[in-house]
């Protein structure tokens, strides 16, 4: 009986301590748009973000390695992402996202389209600039392709 009296206040204190940090991290969802450039495993990348609803964005990207003799001239990725709430404030915001969409390539060997899973983050480091990075995974592609992109975007 005495043991149960000890656990009740400890459990209540633990619940209160766990609730405090979640209130501190409650930030607004990112609502900015950007267009950017960068690089990745497919070469030079032009990417962007277009907010379409609260916490929902389209993040298209197109990439080329400028080696038009290899059969995969241009690759593309068009995911719809869920944008998690911002971590940080002002000009130093970290904005993670997770989503799914279409990926593929257009080239001499024909066109293909696959499902892609995407995870990444934006880091807003200035009023008008954001650094972005993402990893995409195409589970149904021939080789279970994993790709990455990193770049800088200009907010509008």
C-alpha positions, -999 to +999 in steps of 0.1 A: +000+000+000+028+024+008+045+017-025+014+028-045+014+061-026+049+068-037+044+060-074+014+083-079+033+115-071+063+103-092+040+095-121+023+129-118+056+147-117+070+128-147+038+136-167+042+173-158+079+173-168+071+157-202+043+182-209+065+213-204+090+207-233+062+200-258+046+234-250+079+251-255+084+236-290+048+244-302+056+266-332+037+276-363+039+256-394+062+269-421+043+288-448+071+302-470+078+293-506+111+292-523+130+283-555+166+271-553+196+254-568+219+227-555+234+194-562+228+157-556+235+122-567+220+130-602+240+162-607+229+198-608+194+204-592+168+231-595+142+226-567+116+245-548+087+245-523+052+256-528+029+256-498-006+245-507-023+242-473-015+242-436+015+219-432+012+205-468+036+214-496+047+203-531+085+202-534+094+196-571+129+191-583+146+185-616+182+173-620+207+167-647+244+157-648+249+174-682+262+140-696+235+135-722+252+103-736+243+081-706+206+076-714+193+093-683+193+129-694+170+144-668+155+131-635+126+145-617+109+143-583+075+157-574+065+148-538+037+161-516+051+166-481+038+171-446+058+200-431+063+196-394+061+226-371+091+248-370+118+244-344+135+277-335+124+313-341+130+342-364+158+338-389+170+304-374+142+280-381+146+243-387+117+228-406+116+190-411+093+174-437+082+139-448+062+129-479+057+108-510+053+114-547+065+105-581+101+102-594+116+092-626+138+100-655+135+111-691+161+099-715+172+079-745+163+046-728+127+057-724+107+074-697+099+058-663+079+068-632+082+054-597+069+060-562+093+079-540+094+084-503+110+117-492+124+130-459+144+162-453+146+196-437+148+233-445+170+255-424+160+292-427+192+310-419+183+345-431+152+365-439+151+355-476+173+324-477+169+288-468+193+258-469+176+225-478+185+189-479+165+158-486+168+120-490+145+101-513+139+064-516+122+046-545+113+012-531+099-002-564+128+009-586+151-017-601+178-012-576+159+003-546+173+037-554+183+061-527+190+097-537+199+129-520+198+166-527+212+197-509+210+233-519+201+269-512+168+286-519+155+321-522+122+328-504+093+345-521 
